[in-house]
Amino acid sequence: MYLSQAKSGSLVRVKELLGGQRAVTRLRELGLVEGAVIKVIDNPIIGPIIIEVNGTRIALGRGMARKVIVEPVGPIRGT
């Protein structure tokens, strides 16, 4: 599934990055690399998705979030 489809409060692992070289490079600069675990803080119906990667919160636009293929890891416990 795309990162843009992940539910708020879930943990997902990056499987693949799509798009051109510039988009992939930018995503990697943000810490979205293959194998990285991402905490989805908030995924509203419209607007950017708020994620946490390596302890840093990032607002990621929906277009960029559709370039990230992820797989579920599990729900966040205790939040």
C-alpha positions in Angstrom: 0.0 0.0 0.0 1.0 3.6 -0.3 2.0 5.6 2.7 -0.9 7.9 1.9 -3.2 5.0 2.8 -1.7 4.1 6.2 -4.0 4.7 9.2 -3.1 7.2 12.0 -1.4 5.5 14.8 0.1 2.7 12.7 3.6 1.5 12.2 4.7 0.8 8.7 8.0 -0.3 7.0 9.2 1.3 3.8 9.3 -1.4 1.0 10.0 0.8 -2.1 10.3 4.4 -3.3 8.7 5.3 -6.6 9.2 8.4 -8.8 12.1 10.1 -10.4 15.6 10.6 -9.1 14.9 13.9 -7.5 11.8 12.6 -5.6 13.6 9.5 -4.4 16.6 11.5 -3.4 14.4 13.9 -1.4 12.6 11.1 0.3 15.9 9.4 1.3 17.1 12.8 2.7 14.1 12.8 5.0 15.0 9.3 6.3 12.5 7.4 4.2 14.8 4.6 3.0 14.0 1.0 2.2 13.5 -0.9 5.5 12.9 2.2 7.7 10.0 2.0 10.2 7.7 5.0 10.2 5.1 5.9 12.8 2.0 7.5 11.2 1.1 10.3 13.7 -1.9 11.8 11.7 -3.4 11.0 8.3 -6.3 13.4 7.8 -8.7 13.1 4.9 -7.1 16.1 3.3 -3.8 17.9 3.9 -0.3 16.6 4.7 0.4 13.3 6.5 2.3 13.7 9.8 4.9 11.0 10.3 7.8 10.3 12.6 11.0 8.9 11.2 14.1 8.4 13.4 12.6 10.5 16.1 11.8 13.4 13.8 8.3 14.5 12.9 7.7 15.4 9.2 4.7 16.8 7.4 4.7 15.0 4.0 2.4 16.1 1.2 0.0 13.5 -0.3 1.8 13.5 -3.6 5.1 12.5 -2.0 3.3 10.0 0.3 2.0 8.2 -2.8 5.6 7.6 -3.9 6.3 5.5 -0.8 5.2 1.9 -0.8 4.9 0.5 2.7 3.8 -2.7 4.6 2.2 -2.7 8.0 4.3 -3.5 11.0 1.5 -3.2 13.7 -0.4 -0.7 15.9 1.4 1.7 18.3 0.9 0.5 21.8 0.3 2.9 24.7 -0.7 6.0 22.6 
